[in-house]
Structure formats: structure tokens, C-alpha cells
Amino acid sequence: MTDERITRLEEEIAHLRAAVDDLSDVVAGQSHEIARLTNRVRMLMEREAEREMSDSGSIPLADQKPPHW
């Protein structure tokens, strides 16, 4: 192998490592965002379940006919 070829390969490896690091940061950010959104959905589901239990005498809103019927 020539020195020029080795230098070119080293540069390519450096660029690939930088790309992998950038992608790793993106994946880590997405992981945090997914965890945050999952927690929000859980809280909303719990809140809705509590609301439905407190409205036990009425028909759930999703099952009610619209007012124009």
C-alpha cells in the first residue's frame, strides 16, 4: 500500500467515525424523547381512567351521539 492510499483510508475512517458519533447522539436524543412521550401517554391514560371512573353514571363521551342527531 502506498502512503497516499493509507492516508485516504485513514481520512475515510475518521469521517465514518464522526458520522457514527453524530448518529449515536441522534439516537440517544430520540431515546430520551420516546421515554418522555411514553411517560406523558401513561399519565394521560391514568388521568382518563380516573375521569371515566368518576363519571360512572354517564355514557362515555366517545359513545355519545353528537348533539345534531
C-alpha positions in Angstrom: 0.0 0.0 0.0 1.2 3.5 -0.8 1.3 6.2 1.8 -1.3 8.2 -0.2 -3.7 5.3 -0.1 -3.2 4.8 3.6 -3.8 8.5 4.2 -7.0 8.4 2.2 -8.2 5.3 4.1 -7.4 7.0 7.4 -9.4 10.1 6.4 -12.3 8.0 5.3 -12.3 6.2 8.7 -12.2 9.5 10.5 -15.2 10.7 8.6 -17.1 7.5 9.2 -16.3 7.7 13.0 -17.6 11.3 13.0 -20.8 10.1 11.2 -21.3 7.2 13.7 -20.8 9.7 16.7 -23.4 12.1 15.2 -25.9 9.2 14.6 -25.3 8.0 18.1 -26.1 11.4 19.5 -29.3 11.5 17.4 -30.4 8.0 18.7 -29.7 9.0 22.3 -31.8 12.1 21.9 -34.6 10.1 20.3 -34.4 7.6 23.2 -34.9 10.4 25.7 -37.8 11.9 23.7 -39.5 8.5 23.4 -39.2 7.9 27.2 -40.6 11.4 27.8 -43.5 10.8 25.4 -44.2 7.4 26.8 -44.4 8.9 30.3 -46.9 11.5 29.1 -49.1 8.9 27.4 -49.1 6.9 30.6 -50.1 9.9 32.6 -52.9 10.8 30.2 -54.2 7.3 30.2 -54.3 7.2 34.0 -56.0 10.6 34.1 -58.6 9.5 31.6 -59.2 6.2 33.5 -59.8 8.3 36.7 -62.1 10.6 34.8 -64.1 7.7 33.4 -64.4 6.2 36.9 -65.7 9.5 38.3 -68.3 9.7 35.5 -69.6 6.2 36.2 -73.2 7.2 35.9 -72.9 8.8 32.4 -72.2 7.4 29.0 -68.5 7.8 28.0 -68.1 10.8 25.6 -66.7 8.5 22.9 -70.0 6.5 22.9 -72.4 9.5 23.0 -74.2 10.6 19.8 -73.3 14.1 18.5 -75.7 16.9 19.5 -77.1 17.3 16.0 -78.5 13.7 15.9 
